[in-house]
Amino acid sequence: MALEITEGALAFIREIRATREPASEEAFRLVECRGGFGVGFDVPNQEDKVFLSGGLRVLCVSPDVARLAFDTTIDVEDTPAGRHLTFSGH
């Protein structure tokens, strides 16, 4: 199974993306960090796999990170500290 993003995670990313400049070409970038994954805003490049939602680029993943994230699901979790993305393997 390939990298999967739940509808809840896409909606959460869209909410955060809406706080950025409307004309911005940026999307969340999935990155490897300390044996896991993280995200930050970046401009997608030609080699990236780009996930769209509602016509917006919401997530970009480089080919190297896509291989590492194979079989990973990105979801959103509500906690007392707030909402955040989660990354889980199958």
C-alpha positions as a printed NumPy array, in Angstrom:
array([[  0.   ,   0.   ,   0.   ],
       [  1.257,   3.494,  -0.785],
       [  1.32 ,   6.585,   1.409],
       [ -2.249,   7.397,   2.452],
       [ -3.735,  10.65 ,   3.766],
       [ -7.119,  10.516,   5.475],
       [ -9.861,  13.013,   4.66 ],
       [ -9.546,  14.37 ,   8.207],
       [ -5.829,  15.026,   7.728],
       [ -6.466,  16.702,   4.366],
       [ -9.111,  18.946,   5.958],
       [ -6.713,  19.851,   8.787],
       [ -3.918,  20.675,   6.341],
       [ -6.353,  22.788,   4.268],
       [ -7.275,  24.733,   7.43 ],
       [ -3.634,  25.481,   8.169],
       [ -2.938,  26.223,   4.497],
       [ -5.796,  28.786,   4.542],
       [ -3.796,  30.868,   7.035],
       [ -1.018,  31.313,   4.457],
       [ -0.913,  33.883,   1.662],
       [ -3.642,  32.899,  -0.847],
       [ -1.418,  33.144,  -3.935],
       [  1.367,  31.123,  -2.34 ],
       [  2.567,  28.042,  -4.199],
       [  3.562,  26.422,  -0.905],
       [  2.28 ,  23.114,   0.385],
       [  3.092,  21.029,   3.431],
       [  6.204,  18.954,   2.757],
       [  6.54 ,  15.558,   4.402],
       [ 10.11 ,  15.172,   5.69 ],
       [ 12.025,  12.471,   7.511],
       [ 13.095,  13.464,  11.003],
       [ 14.668,  11.331,  13.749],
       [ 13.366,   8.047,  12.441],
       [  9.865,   9.397,  11.918],
       [  8.159,  12.092,   9.876],
       [  7.371,  15.767,  10.186],
       [  5.94 ,  18.516,   7.998],
       [  6.767,  22.091,   7.062],
       [  5.787,  24.509,   4.313],
       [  7.752,  24.359,   1.054],
       [  7.26 ,  24.889,  -2.674],
       [  6.78 ,  21.559,  -4.496],
       [  9.335,  20.717,  -7.159],
       [  8.959,  18.719, -10.342],
       [ 10.021,  15.36 ,  -8.861],
       [  7.594,  15.508,  -5.917],
       [  4.423,  13.506,  -5.53 ],
       [  1.786,  16.168,  -4.827],
       [ -1.492,  15.51 ,  -3.032],
       [ -4.377,  17.815,  -3.952],
       [ -7.514,  18.574,  -1.986],
       [-10.159,  21.064,  -2.997],
       [ -7.909,  22.198,  -5.848],
       [ -5.081,  23.115,  -3.451],
       [ -1.672,  21.515,  -3.233],
       [ -1.788,  20.321,   0.342],
       [  1.166,  17.966,   0.625],
       [  4.311,  17.288,  -1.349],
       [  6.658,  14.356,  -0.885],
       [ 10.064,  13.813,  -2.45 ],
       [ 10.679,  10.417,  -4.069],
       [ 13.153,   9.436,  -1.293],
       [ 10.716,  10.259,   1.51 ],
       [  7.852,   8.602,  -0.405],
       [  9.847,   5.353,  -0.366],
       [ 10.399,   5.675,   3.407],
       [  6.729,   6.544,   3.978],
       [  5.479,   3.584,   1.95 ],
       [  2.661,   1.939,   3.913],
       [  2.21 ,   5.008,   6.179],
       [ -1.111,   6.681,   6.923],
       [ -1.27 ,  10.374,   7.819],
       [ -4.243,  11.208,  10.022],
       [ -5.27 ,  13.94 ,  12.468],
       [ -5.816,  13.512,  16.19 ],
       [ -7.622,  15.756,  18.661],
       [ -5.847,  15.954,  22.018],
       [ -6.158,  18.235,  25.047],
       [ -3.143,  20.124,  23.64 ],
       [ -4.875,  20.616,  20.266],
       [ -5.069,  18.932,  16.908],
       [ -1.981,  17.44 ,  15.282],
       [ -1.041,  15.087,  12.469],
       [ -0.192,  11.479,  13.243],
       [  1.886,   9.045,  11.196],
       [  1.252,   5.324,  11.503],
       [  2.523,   2.266,   9.64 ],
       [  0.282,  -0.597,   8.615]])
